Amino acid sequence: MTEEWTKEAVVEVILKNLRENLYDVDTETIDPKSSMKDHGANSLDVIEVVSATMRELEIRVPRSELTQIENIEQLAEKFMEYL
């Protein structure tokens, strides 16, 4: 089953996983140009959100390619390269 992903859909998956890991964050008001840390995520939260999103999208992105990611939108763009 192949699913066509848009960047907006990938952002929604990231936000869903962010919501599941940070209970006090309002993902309805998150600007994709902001970082997860801007919304209170610590390093472990970020790793869990990234890992959960990759599992859901059924992709593997090398860690070395994630080090320069600064915000949610850039993360979605990187994930799009692997879909």
PDB file of N, CA, C and O in Angstrom, chain B, residues numbered from 101:
ATOM      1  N   MET B 101       0.853  -1.189   0.000  1.00  0.00           N
ATOM      2  CA  MET B 101       0.000   0.000   0.000  1.00  0.00           C
ATOM      3  C   MET B 101       0.889   1.240   0.000  1.00  0.00           C
ATOM      4  O   MET B 101       1.571   1.521   0.985  1.00  0.00           O
ATOM      5  N   THR B 102       0.880   1.962  -1.085  1.00  0.00           N
ATOM      6  CA  THR B 102       1.674   3.169  -1.193  1.00  0.00           C
ATOM      7  C   THR B 102       0.768   4.369  -0.957  1.00  0.00           C
ATOM      8  O   THR B 102      -0.307   4.490  -1.545  1.00  0.00           O
ATOM      9  N   GLU B 103       1.226   5.236  -0.094  1.00  0.00           N
ATOM     10  CA  GLU B 103       0.451   6.435   0.213  1.00  0.00           C
ATOM     11  C   GLU B 103       1.212   7.645  -0.297  1.00  0.00           C
ATOM     12  O   GLU B 103       2.427   7.742  -0.124  1.00  0.00           O
ATOM     13  N   GLU B 104       0.499   8.565  -0.922  1.00  0.00           N
ATOM     14  CA  GLU B 104       1.114   9.807  -1.387  1.00  0.00           C
ATOM     15  C   GLU B 104       1.102  10.802  -0.232  1.00  0.00           C
ATOM     16  O   GLU B 104       0.045  11.132   0.305  1.00  0.00           O
ATOM     17  N   TRP B 105       2.274  11.269   0.138  1.00  0.00           N
ATOM     18  CA  TRP B 105       2.385  12.195   1.252  1.00  0.00           C
ATOM     19  C   TRP B 105       2.635  13.610   0.749  1.00  0.00           C
ATOM     20  O   TRP B 105       3.419  13.828  -0.175  1.00  0.00           O
ATOM     21  N   THR B 106       1.960  14.560   1.368  1.00  0.00           N
ATOM     22  CA  THR B 106       2.253  15.972   1.135  1.00  0.00           C
ATOM     23  C   THR B 106       3.048  16.464   2.337  1.00  0.00           C
ATOM     24  O   THR B 106       3.039  15.837   3.396  1.00  0.00           O
ATOM     25  N   LYS B 107       3.733  17.588   2.167  1.00  0.00           N
ATOM     26  CA  LYS B 107       4.486  18.145   3.299  1.00  0.00           C
ATOM     27  C   LYS B 107       3.537  18.482   4.446  1.00  0.00           C
ATOM     28  O   LYS B 107       3.877  18.295   5.615  1.00  0.00           O
ATOM     29  N   GLU B 108       2.350  18.978   4.108  1.00  0.00           N
ATOM     30  CA  GLU B 108       1.370  19.325   5.146  1.00  0.00           C
ATOM     31  C   GLU B 108       0.953  18.087   5.939  1.00  0.00           C
ATOM     32  O   GLU B 108       0.782  18.153   7.156  1.00  0.00           O
ATOM     33  N   ALA B 109       0.790  16.962   5.247  1.00  0.00           N
ATOM     34  CA  ALA B 109       0.411  15.723   5.933  1.00  0.00           C
ATOM     35  C   ALA B 109       1.535  15.241   6.839  1.00  0.00           C
ATOM     36  O   ALA B 109       1.283  14.745   7.937  1.00  0.00           O
ATOM     37  N   VAL B 110       2.779  15.386   6.378  1.00  0.00           N
ATOM     38  CA  VAL B 110       3.929  15.000   7.201  1.00  0.00           C
ATOM     39  C   VAL B 110       4.008  15.898   8.436  1.00  0.00           C
ATOM     40  O   VAL B 110       4.285  15.412   9.532  1.00  0.00           O
ATOM     41  N   VAL B 111       3.770  17.195   8.273  1.00  0.00           N
ATOM     42  CA  VAL B 111       3.752  18.113   9.423  1.00  0.00           C
ATOM     43  C   VAL B 111       2.679  17.664  10.418  1.00  0.00           C
ATOM     44  O   VAL B 111       2.908  17.695  11.627  1.00  0.00           O
ATOM     45  N   GLU B 112       1.524  17.253   9.926  1.00  0.00           N
ATOM     46  CA  GLU B 112       0.445  16.796  10.817  1.00  0.00           C
ATOM     47  C   GLU B 112       0.861  15.565  11.610  1.00  0.00           C
ATOM     48  O   GLU B 112       0.524  15.451  12.788  1.00  0.00           O
ATOM     49  N   VAL B 113       1.588  14.641  10.986  1.00  0.00           N
ATOM     50  CA  VAL B 113       2.075  13.451  11.700  1.00  0.00           C
ATOM     51  C   VAL B 113       3.070  13.875  12.781  1.00  0.00           C
ATOM     52  O   VAL B 113       3.022  13.371  13.903  1.00  0.00           O
ATOM     53  N   ILE B 114       3.962  14.792  12.445  1.00  0.00           N
ATOM     54  CA  ILE B 114       4.924  15.298  13.442  1.00  0.00           C
ATOM     55  C   ILE B 114       4.176  15.933  14.612  1.00  0.00           C
ATOM     56  O   ILE B 114       4.492  15.663  15.770  1.00  0.00           O
ATOM     57  N   LEU B 115       3.179  16.781  14.313  1.00  0.00           N
ATOM     58  CA  LEU B 115       2.414  17.446  15.377  1.00  0.00           C
ATOM     59  C   LEU B 115       1.642  16.440  16.219  1.00  0.00           C
ATOM     60  O   LEU B 115       1.536  16.608  17.434  1.00  0.00           O
ATOM     61  N   LYS B 116       1.104  15.400  15.596  1.00  0.00           N
ATOM     62  CA  LYS B 116       0.382  14.366  16.346  1.00  0.00           C
ATOM     63  C   LYS B 116       1.325  13.699  17.343  1.00  0.00           C
ATOM     64  O   LYS B 116       0.971  13.491  18.503  1.00  0.00           O
ATOM     65  N   ASN B 117       2.531  13.367  16.878  1.00  0.00           N
ATOM     66  CA  ASN B 117       3.498  12.729  17.768  1.00  0.00           C
ATOM     67  C   ASN B 117       4.010  13.692  18.829  1.00  0.00           C
ATOM     68  O   ASN B 117       4.311  13.279  19.949  1.00  0.00           O
ATOM     69  N   LEU B 118       4.111  14.963  18.489  1.00  0.00           N
ATOM     70  CA  LEU B 118       4.476  15.977  19.479  1.00  0.00           C
ATOM     71  C   LEU B 118       3.402  16.073  20.559  1.00  0.00           C
ATOM     72  O   LEU B 118       3.708  16.154  21.748  1.00  0.00           O
ATOM     73  N   ARG B 119       2.162  16.062  20.139  1.00  0.00           N
ATOM     74  CA  ARG B 119       1.030  16.133  21.072  1.00  0.00           C
ATOM     75  C   ARG B 119       1.028  14.918  22.005  1.00  0.00           C
ATOM     76  O   ARG B 119       0.712  15.048  23.187  1.00  0.00           O
ATOM     77  N   GLU B 120       1.379  13.742  21.482  1.00  0.00           N
ATOM     78  CA  GLU B 120       1.381  12.526  22.293  1.00  0.00           C
ATOM     79  C   GLU B 120       2.537  12.500  23.292  1.00  0.00           C
ATOM     80  O   GLU B 120       2.465  11.791  24.296  1.00  0.00           O
ATOM     81  N   ASN B 121       3.592  13.256  23.034  1.00  0.00           N
ATOM     82  CA  ASN B 121       4.756  13.260  23.914  1.00  0.00           C
ATOM     83  C   ASN B 121       4.823  14.472  24.828  1.00  0.00           C
ATOM     84  O   ASN B 121       5.466  14.416  25.876  1.00  0.00           O
ATOM     85  N   LEU B 122       4.175  15.561  24.454  1.00  0.00           N
ATOM     86  CA  LEU B 122       4.127  16.763  25.288  1.00  0.00           C
ATOM     87  C   LEU B 122       2.661  17.071  25.562  1.00  0.00           C
ATOM     88  O   LEU B 122       1.964  17.643  24.724  1.00  0.00           O
ATOM     89  N   TYR B 123       2.216  16.690  26.723  1.00  0.00           N
ATOM     90  CA  TYR B 123       0.791  16.765  27.016  1.00  0.00           C
ATOM     91  C   TYR B 123       0.257  18.179  27.149  1.00  0.00           C
ATOM     92  O   TYR B 123      -0.937  18.407  26.953  1.00  0.00           O
ATOM     93  N   ASP B 124       1.118  19.132  27.479  1.00  0.00           N
ATOM     94  CA  ASP B 124       0.642  20.492  27.710  1.00  0.00           C
ATOM     95  C   ASP B 124       0.858  21.416  26.516  1.00  0.00           C
ATOM     96  O   ASP B 124       0.783  22.635  26.665  1.00  0.00           O
ATOM     97  N   VAL B 125       1.125  20.859  25.334  1.00  0.00           N
ATOM     98  CA  VAL B 125       1.354  21.695  24.153  1.00  0.00           C
ATOM     99  C   VAL B 125       0.077  21.759  23.326  1.00  0.00           C
ATOM    100  O   VAL B 125      -0.614  20.757  23.143  1.00  0.00           O
ATOM    101  N   ASP B 126      -0.225  22.959  22.827  1.00  0.00           N
ATOM    102  CA  ASP B 126      -1.393  23.145  21.961  1.00  0.00           C
ATOM    103  C   ASP B 126      -0.896  23.120  20.516  1.00  0.00           C
ATOM    104  O   ASP B 126      -0.442  24.136  19.990  1.00  0.00           O
ATOM    105  N   THR B 127      -0.985  21.956  19.882  1.00  0.00           N
ATOM    106  CA  THR B 127      -0.447  21.809  18.533  1.00  0.00           C
ATOM    107  C   THR B 127      -1.272  22.561  17.489  1.00  0.00           C
ATOM    108  O   THR B 127      -0.840  22.708  16.345  1.00  0.00           O
ATOM    109  N   GLU B 128      -2.438  23.029  17.871  1.00  0.00           N
ATOM    110  CA  GLU B 128      -3.262  23.800  16.920  1.00  0.00           C
ATOM    111  C   GLU B 128      -2.627  25.164  16.638  1.00  0.00           C
ATOM    112  O   GLU B 128      -2.866  25.754  15.584  1.00  0.00           O
ATOM    113  N   THR B 129      -1.826  25.660  17.570  1.00  0.00           N
ATOM    114  CA  THR B 129      -1.250  26.997  17.401  1.00  0.00           C
ATOM    115  C   THR B 129       0.245  26.970  17.063  1.00  0.00           C
ATOM    116  O   THR B 129       0.892  28.017  17.021  1.00  0.00           O
ATOM    117  N   ILE B 130       0.786  25.784  16.823  1.00  0.00           N
ATOM    118  CA  ILE B 130       2.220  25.691  16.530  1.00  0.00           C
ATOM    119  C   ILE B 130       2.506  26.140  15.109  1.00  0.00           C
ATOM    120  O   ILE B 130       1.862  25.697  14.158  1.00  0.00           O
ATOM    121  N   ASP B 131       3.474  27.019  14.986  1.00  0.00           N
ATOM    122  CA  ASP B 131       3.966  27.456  13.684  1.00  0.00           C
ATOM    123  C   ASP B 131       5.030  26.456  13.246  1.00  0.00           C
ATOM    124  O   ASP B 131       5.997  26.251  13.979  1.00  0.00           O
ATOM    125  N   PRO B 132       4.890  25.818  12.065  1.00  0.00           N
ATOM    126  CA  PRO B 132       5.890  24.853  11.611  1.00  0.00           C
ATOM    127  C   PRO B 132       7.303  25.437  11.477  1.00  0.00           C
ATOM    128  O   PRO B 132       8.276  24.691  11.363  1.00  0.00           O
ATOM    129  N   LYS B 133       7.413  26.772  11.490  1.00  0.00           N
ATOM    130  CA  LYS B 133       8.731  27.398  11.412  1.00  0.00           C
ATOM    131  C   LYS B 133       9.388  27.474  12.795  1.00  0.00           C
ATOM    132  O   LYS B 133      10.521  27.938  12.921  1.00  0.00           O
ATOM    133  N   SER B 134       8.676  27.020  13.827  1.00  0.00           N
ATOM    134  CA  SER B 134       9.245  26.995  15.173  1.00  0.00           C
ATOM    135  C   SER B 134       9.844  25.606  15.428  1.00  0.00           C
ATOM    136  O   SER B 134       9.536  24.638  14.732  1.00  0.00           O
ATOM    137  N   SER B 135      10.698  25.544  16.435  1.00  0.00           N
ATOM    138  CA  SER B 135      11.290  24.248  16.782  1.00  0.00           C
ATOM    139  C   SER B 135      10.445  23.585  17.864  1.00  0.00           C
ATOM    140  O   SER B 135       9.642  24.236  18.532  1.00  0.00           O
ATOM    141  N   MET B 136      10.639  22.288  18.022  1.00  0.00           N
ATOM    142  CA  MET B 136       9.934  21.581  19.096  1.00  0.00           C
ATOM    143  C   MET B 136      10.389  22.101  20.452  1.00  0.00           C
ATOM    144  O   MET B 136       9.599  22.157  21.394  1.00  0.00           O
ATOM    145  N   LYS B 137      11.659  22.482  20.553  1.00  0.00           N
ATOM    146  CA  LYS B 137      12.181  23.010  21.822  1.00  0.00           C
ATOM    147  C   LYS B 137      11.521  24.329  22.189  1.00  0.00           C
ATOM    148  O   LYS B 137      11.410  24.655  23.371  1.00  0.00           O
ATOM    149  N   ASP B 138      11.074  25.103  21.178  1.00  0.00           N
ATOM    150  CA  ASP B 138      10.338  26.342  21.451  1.00  0.00           C
ATOM    151  C   ASP B 138       9.055  26.062  22.215  1.00  0.00           C
ATOM    152  O   ASP B 138       8.505  26.954  22.860  1.00  0.00           O
ATOM    153  N   HIS B 139       8.577  24.824  22.144  1.00  0.00           N
ATOM    154  CA  HIS B 139       7.316  24.448  22.775  1.00  0.00           C
ATOM    155  C   HIS B 139       7.521  23.560  23.995  1.00  0.00           C
ATOM    156  O   HIS B 139       6.593  22.899  24.461  1.00  0.00           O
ATOM    157  N   GLY B 140       8.749  23.554  24.503  1.00  0.00           N
ATOM    158  CA  GLY B 140       9.026  22.852  25.750  1.00  0.00           C
ATOM    159  C   GLY B 140       9.571  21.446  25.608  1.00  0.00           C
ATOM    160  O   GLY B 140       9.741  20.761  26.616  1.00  0.00           O
ATOM    161  N   ALA B 141       9.850  20.991  24.407  1.00  0.00           N
ATOM    162  CA  ALA B 141      10.385  19.643  24.228  1.00  0.00           C
ATOM    163  C   ALA B 141      11.852  19.611  24.628  1.00  0.00           C
ATOM    164  O   ALA B 141      12.620  20.501  24.263  1.00  0.00           O
ATOM    165  N   ASN B 142      12.240  18.585  25.379  1.00  0.00           N
ATOM    166  CA  ASN B 142      13.651  18.408  25.677  1.00  0.00           C
ATOM    167  C   ASN B 142      14.249  17.458  24.634  1.00  0.00           C
ATOM    168  O   ASN B 142      13.538  16.997  23.741  1.00  0.00           O
ATOM    169  N   SER B 143      15.524  17.169  24.737  1.00  0.00           N
ATOM    170  CA  SER B 143      16.207  16.338  23.740  1.00  0.00           C
ATOM    171  C   SER B 143      15.556  14.966  23.590  1.00  0.00           C
ATOM    172  O   SER B 143      15.392  14.474  22.473  1.00  0.00           O
ATOM    173  N   LEU B 144      15.187  14.353  24.705  1.00  0.00           N
ATOM    174  CA  LEU B 144      14.552  13.034  24.637  1.00  0.00           C
ATOM    175  C   LEU B 144      13.180  13.108  23.982  1.00  0.00           C
ATOM    176  O   LEU B 144      12.801  12.207  23.234  1.00  0.00           O
ATOM    177  N   ASP B 145      12.437  14.171  24.256  1.00  0.00           N
ATOM    178  CA  ASP B 145      11.135  14.353  23.602  1.00  0.00           C
ATOM    179  C   ASP B 145      11.312  14.449  22.091  1.00  0.00           C
ATOM    180  O   ASP B 145      10.570  13.829  21.329  1.00  0.00           O
ATOM    181  N   VAL B 146      12.298  15.229  21.666  1.00  0.00           N
ATOM    182  CA  VAL B 146      12.545  15.416  20.233  1.00  0.00           C
ATOM    183  C   VAL B 146      12.885  14.081  19.589  1.00  0.00           C
ATOM    184  O   VAL B 146      12.364  13.753  18.523  1.00  0.00           O
ATOM    185  N   ILE B 147      13.760  13.305  20.232  1.00  0.00           N
ATOM    186  CA  ILE B 147      14.135  11.992  19.696  1.00  0.00           C
ATOM    187  C   ILE B 147      12.913  11.097  19.577  1.00  0.00           C
ATOM    188  O   ILE B 147      12.744  10.412  18.568  1.00  0.00           O
ATOM    189  N   GLU B 148      12.063  11.094  20.589  1.00  0.00           N
ATOM    190  CA  GLU B 148      10.876  10.243  20.559  1.00  0.00           C
ATOM    191  C   GLU B 148       9.913  10.676  19.456  1.00  0.00           C
ATOM    192  O   GLU B 148       9.361   9.832  18.751  1.00  0.00           O
ATOM    193  N   VAL B 149       9.708  11.980  19.303  1.00  0.00           N
ATOM    194  CA  VAL B 149       8.812  12.476  18.247  1.00  0.00           C
ATOM    195  C   VAL B 149       9.360  12.107  16.870  1.00  0.00           C
ATOM    196  O   VAL B 149       8.616  11.640  16.007  1.00  0.00           O
ATOM    197  N   VAL B 150      10.660  12.317  16.668  1.00  0.00           N
ATOM    198  CA  VAL B 150      11.287  11.992  15.384  1.00  0.00           C
ATOM    199  C   VAL B 150      11.184  10.492  15.110  1.00  0.00           C
ATOM    200  O   VAL B 150      10.823  10.086  14.006  1.00  0.00           O
ATOM    201  N   SER B 151      11.499   9.674  16.104  1.00  0.00           N
ATOM    202  CA  SER B 151      11.454   8.219  15.935  1.00  0.00           C
ATOM    203  C   SER B 151      10.033   7.731  15.650  1.00  0.00           C
ATOM    204  O   SER B 151       9.820   6.917  14.752  1.00  0.00           O
ATOM    205  N   ALA B 152       9.080   8.222  16.406  1.00  0.00           N
ATOM    206  CA  ALA B 152       7.691   7.805  16.211  1.00  0.00           C
ATOM    207  C   ALA B 152       7.189   8.222  14.825  1.00  0.00           C
ATOM    208  O   ALA B 152       6.458   7.478  14.171  1.00  0.00           O
ATOM    209  N   THR B 153       7.587   9.409  14.392  1.00  0.00           N
ATOM    210  CA  THR B 153       7.165   9.879  13.078  1.00  0.00           C
ATOM    211  C   THR B 153       7.778   9.025  11.977  1.00  0.00           C
ATOM    212  O   THR B 153       7.094   8.664  11.020  1.00  0.00           O
ATOM    213  N   MET B 154       9.055   8.699  12.103  1.00  0.00           N
ATOM    214  CA  MET B 154       9.699   7.848  11.091  1.00  0.00           C
ATOM    215  C   MET B 154       9.044   6.470  11.046  1.00  0.00           C
ATOM    216  O   MET B 154       8.857   5.915   9.963  1.00  0.00           O
ATOM    217  N   ARG B 155       8.692   5.907  12.211  1.00  0.00           N
ATOM    218  CA  ARG B 155       7.999   4.610  12.224  1.00  0.00           C
ATOM    219  C   ARG B 155       6.671   4.711  11.493  1.00  0.00           C
ATOM    220  O   ARG B 155       6.327   3.843  10.691  1.00  0.00           O
ATOM    221  N   GLU B 156       5.934   5.765  11.771  1.00  0.00           N
ATOM    222  CA  GLU B 156       4.619   5.932  11.153  1.00  0.00           C
ATOM    223  C   GLU B 156       4.725   6.132   9.641  1.00  0.00           C
ATOM    224  O   GLU B 156       3.895   5.632   8.883  1.00  0.00           O
ATOM    225  N   LEU B 157       5.747   6.862   9.211  1.00  0.00           N
ATOM    226  CA  LEU B 157       5.941   7.115   7.780  1.00  0.00           C
ATOM    227  C   LEU B 157       6.668   5.960   7.084  1.00  0.00           C
ATOM    228  O   LEU B 157       6.776   5.922   5.858  1.00  0.00           O
ATOM    229  N   GLU B 158       7.163   5.020   7.898  1.00  0.00           N
ATOM    230  CA  GLU B 158       7.907   3.859   7.394  1.00  0.00           C
ATOM    231  C   GLU B 158       9.145   4.280   6.603  1.00  0.00           C
ATOM    232  O   GLU B 158       9.381   3.812   5.489  1.00  0.00           O
ATOM    233  N   ILE B 159       9.935   5.183   7.212  1.00  0.00           N
ATOM    234  CA  ILE B 159      11.183   5.647   6.606  1.00  0.00           C
ATOM    235  C   ILE B 159      12.295   5.575   7.642  1.00  0.00           C
ATOM    236  O   ILE B 159      12.040   5.469   8.842  1.00  0.00           O
ATOM    237  N   ARG B 160      13.539   5.635   7.157  1.00  0.00           N
ATOM    238  CA  ARG B 160      14.714   5.726   8.022  1.00  0.00           C
ATOM    239  C   ARG B 160      15.580   6.850   7.487  1.00  0.00           C
ATOM    240  O   ARG B 160      16.016   6.825   6.336  1.00  0.00           O
ATOM    241  N   VAL B 161      15.824   7.836   8.338  1.00  0.00           N
ATOM    242  CA  VAL B 161      16.680   8.963   7.975  1.00  0.00           C
ATOM    243  C   VAL B 161      17.929   8.866   8.842  1.00  0.00           C
ATOM    244  O   VAL B 161      17.820   8.783  10.065  1.00  0.00           O
ATOM    245  N   PRO B 162      19.118   8.875   8.231  1.00  0.00           N
ATOM    246  CA  PRO B 162      20.343   8.816   9.032  1.00  0.00           C
ATOM    247  C   PRO B 162      20.412   9.981  10.020  1.00  0.00           C
ATOM    248  O   PRO B 162      20.088  11.122   9.690  1.00  0.00           O
ATOM    249  N   ARG B 163      20.839   9.663  11.226  1.00  0.00           N
ATOM    250  CA  ARG B 163      20.940  10.687  12.265  1.00  0.00           C
ATOM    251  C   ARG B 163      21.774  11.879  11.824  1.00  0.00           C
ATOM    252  O   ARG B 163      21.480  13.021  12.175  1.00  0.00           O
ATOM    253  N   SER B 164      22.825  11.599  11.048  1.00  0.00           N
ATOM    254  CA  SER B 164      23.717  12.674  10.595  1.00  0.00           C
ATOM    255  C   SER B 164      22.978  13.710   9.750  1.00  0.00           C
ATOM    256  O   SER B 164      23.386  14.869   9.687  1.00  0.00           O
ATOM    257  N   GLU B 165      21.893  13.292   9.105  1.00  0.00           N
ATOM    258  CA  GLU B 165      21.119  14.229   8.286  1.00  0.00           C
ATOM    259  C   GLU B 165      20.120  15.040   9.105  1.00  0.00           C
ATOM    260  O   GLU B 165      19.519  15.983   8.592  1.00  0.00           O
ATOM    261  N   LEU B 166      19.944  14.683  10.353  1.00  0.00           N
ATOM    262  CA  LEU B 166      18.976  15.377  11.208  1.00  0.00           C
ATOM    263  C   LEU B 166      19.626  16.442  12.086  1.00  0.00           C
ATOM    264  O   LEU B 166      18.926  17.238  12.712  1.00  0.00           O
ATOM    265  N   THR B 167      20.946  16.463  12.138  1.00  0.00           N
ATOM    266  CA  THR B 167      21.625  17.348  13.092  1.00  0.00           C
ATOM    267  C   THR B 167      21.452  18.824  12.782  1.00  0.00           C
ATOM    268  O   THR B 167      21.483  19.647  13.697  1.00  0.00           O
ATOM    269  N   GLN B 168      21.272  19.180  11.531  1.00  0.00           N
ATOM    270  CA  GLN B 168      21.153  20.595  11.157  1.00  0.00           C
ATOM    271  C   GLN B 168      19.700  21.086  11.084  1.00  0.00           C
ATOM    272  O   GLN B 168      19.452  22.242  10.741  1.00  0.00           O
ATOM    273  N   ILE B 169      18.752  20.216  11.404  1.00  0.00           N
ATOM    274  CA  ILE B 169      17.335  20.585  11.360  1.00  0.00           C
ATOM    275  C   ILE B 169      17.046  21.575  12.484  1.00  0.00           C
ATOM    276  O   ILE B 169      17.380  21.327  13.643  1.00  0.00           O
ATOM    277  N   GLU B 170      16.420  22.700  12.132  1.00  0.00           N
ATOM    278  CA  GLU B 170      16.155  23.733  13.132  1.00  0.00           C
ATOM    279  C   GLU B 170      14.684  23.897  13.496  1.00  0.00           C
ATOM    280  O   GLU B 170      14.364  24.459  14.543  1.00  0.00           O
ATOM    281  N   ASN B 171      13.780  23.408  12.634  1.00  0.00           N
ATOM    282  CA  ASN B 171      12.362  23.589  12.952  1.00  0.00           C
ATOM    283  C   ASN B 171      11.525  22.455  12.370  1.00  0.00           C
ATOM    284  O   ASN B 171      12.036  21.593  11.655  1.00  0.00           O
ATOM    285  N   ILE B 172      10.250  22.469  12.685  1.00  0.00           N
ATOM    286  CA  ILE B 172       9.328  21.408  12.282  1.00  0.00           C
ATOM    287  C   ILE B 172       9.207  21.343  10.761  1.00  0.00           C
ATOM    288  O   ILE B 172       9.171  20.254  10.189  1.00  0.00           O
ATOM    289  N   GLU B 173       9.146  22.483  10.113  1.00  0.00           N
ATOM    290  CA  GLU B 173       9.031  22.518   8.653  1.00  0.00           C
ATOM    291  C   GLU B 173      10.252  21.871   7.989  1.00  0.00           C
ATOM    292  O   GLU B 173      10.101  21.103   7.039  1.00  0.00           O
ATOM    293  N   GLN B 174      11.448  22.172   8.475  1.00  0.00           N
ATOM    294  CA  GLN B 174      12.656  21.561   7.915  1.00  0.00           C
ATOM    295  C   GLN B 174      12.661  20.048   8.144  1.00  0.00           C
ATOM    296  O   GLN B 174      13.106  19.286   7.285  1.00  0.00           O
ATOM    297  N   LEU B 175      12.171  19.626   9.292  1.00  0.00           N
ATOM    298  CA  LEU B 175      12.081  18.194   9.574  1.00  0.00           C
ATOM    299  C   LEU B 175      11.138  17.527   8.579  1.00  0.00           C
ATOM    300  O   LEU B 175      11.445  16.460   8.048  1.00  0.00           O
ATOM    301  N   ALA B 176       9.997  18.150   8.327  1.00  0.00           N
ATOM    302  CA  ALA B 176       9.046  17.598   7.354  1.00  0.00           C
ATOM    303  C   ALA B 176       9.671  17.530   5.963  1.00  0.00           C
ATOM    304  O   ALA B 176       9.482  16.551   5.241  1.00  0.00           O
ATOM    305  N   GLU B 177      10.408  18.561   5.592  1.00  0.00           N
ATOM    306  CA  GLU B 177      11.068  18.568   4.275  1.00  0.00           C
ATOM    307  C   GLU B 177      12.091  17.439   4.179  1.00  0.00           C
ATOM    308  O   GLU B 177      12.195  16.789   3.139  1.00  0.00           O
ATOM    309  N   LYS B 178      12.843  17.199   5.248  1.00  0.00           N
ATOM    310  CA  LYS B 178      13.821  16.102   5.249  1.00  0.00           C
ATOM    311  C   LYS B 178      13.108  14.766   5.119  1.00  0.00           C
ATOM    312  O   LYS B 178      13.547  13.900   4.364  1.00  0.00           O
ATOM    313  N   PHE B 179      12.014  14.592   5.847  1.00  0.00           N
ATOM    314  CA  PHE B 179      11.251  13.346   5.764  1.00  0.00           C
ATOM    315  C   PHE B 179      10.706  13.139   4.347  1.00  0.00           C
ATOM    316  O   PHE B 179      10.662  12.011   3.856  1.00  0.00           O
ATOM    317  N   MET B 180      10.293  14.225   3.695  1.00  0.00           N
ATOM    318  CA  MET B 180       9.764  14.135   2.331  1.00  0.00           C
ATOM    319  C   MET B 180      10.808  13.563   1.368  1.00  0.00           C
ATOM    320  O   MET B 180      10.453  12.886   0.403  1.00  0.00           O
ATOM    321  N   GLU B 181      12.085  13.829   1.621  1.00  0.00           N
ATOM    322  CA  GLU B 181      13.148  13.297   0.763  1.00  0.00           C
ATOM    323  C   GLU B 181      13.199  11.779   0.806  1.00  0.00           C
ATOM    324  O   GLU B 181      13.710  11.151  -0.122  1.00  0.00           O
ATOM    325  N   TYR B 182      12.675  11.180   1.874  1.00  0.00           N
ATOM    326  CA  TYR B 182      12.754   9.733   2.046  1.00  0.00           C
ATOM    327  C   TYR B 182      11.432   9.015   1.774  1.00  0.00           C
ATOM    328  O   TYR B 182      11.357   7.790   1.864  1.00  0.00           O
ATOM    329  N   LEU B 183      10.412   9.767   1.450  1.00  0.00           N
ATOM    330  CA  LEU B 183       9.111   9.153   1.156  1.00  0.00           C
ATOM    331  C   LEU B 183       8.984   8.808  -0.314  1.00  0.00           C
ATOM    332  O   LEU B 183       7.953   8.284  -0.738  1.00  0.00           O
TER     333      LEU B 183
END
